Amino acid sequence: MTRSIAEKRAVFRGLHDHGCFMLPNPWDAGSAVYLASLGFKALATTSSGYAWSKARADNHVTRDDVLAHLRDLVAATDLPVNADFENGFGADADTVAESVRLAAETGVAGLSIEDSTGAADGSLFPLDVAVARIKAARRAIDENGGDTLLVGRAENFFTGKPDIDDVLLRLRAYADAGADCLYAPGIKTRAHIEAVVKAVAPKPVNVLVSAPSEFTLQDLAALGVRRVSVGGALARAAWAGAMRAAESLAQGNFDGFADAASGAQLNKLFTDQRPE
């Protein structure tokens, strides 16, 4: 089956209506196809995983590069794709709106806008500016059909400012400004997760789990979380395997290949799973 962009977006919105789903983060078309083969219902990009594949640090790739990457992942499978769209590639609301328009044209089913300025000091946009940026993103989506899901992100815990009260204030404001789903990457405790879910209810909440956790998917569902993503964790795991193998080569042995996937397995995967 080959789904249209509209069908992918409808499926993606439906996933947010009830229950809790896993939203794994591929970093290229191959990893997207593999995840699709495992039965996941949707995928999300990872800005860090993609940047590392381009020999760049996270948040150091261009908007054009990211847009090309989104088109590649949207085409790779029949699954809806949520874009990690960083801070919208613009400091002002008008530029964010233009970026969001371009992202929607790639066919993504959803996209997130961060409130981080991207400055080295980890600063966040003032709340009024951050809200204006979400409103601009909402407007751009609505002017292009309105079916792309908008995720508002409060980056406090990712930028060294772990103030849960400010997180709640920001997420409520983003919900009121038109965000369909809310996300505070970096929150980890039961109390913080419950507080975020309660603050923006009935809108859905995304939780990031990028390291071993006390929670299972079922535990997070019981807390009211609707979707769980893993950010760059799968890319980091893949890099770890490649680094171990390469380091063994540098020492003159081949032990790092012991757990390598077979070429036949990979060839079969990409023959059977990749859409025409």
Secondary structure, DSSP 8 states (H G I E B T S, - for coil): ----HHHHHHHHHHHTSSS-EEE---SSHHHHHHHHHTT-S-EE--HHHHHHHTT--TT-S-HHHHHHHHHHHHHH-SS-EEEE-TT-S-SSHHHHHHHHHHHHHTT-SEEEEE-B---TT--B--HHHHHHHHHHHHHHHHTTTS-SEEEEE--GGGTT---HHHHHHHHHHHHHTT-SEEE-TT--SHHHHHHHHHHHTTS-EEEE--S--S--HHHHHHTT--EEE-TTHHHHHHHHHHHHHHHHHHTT--GGGTT---HHHHHHHHHHSS--
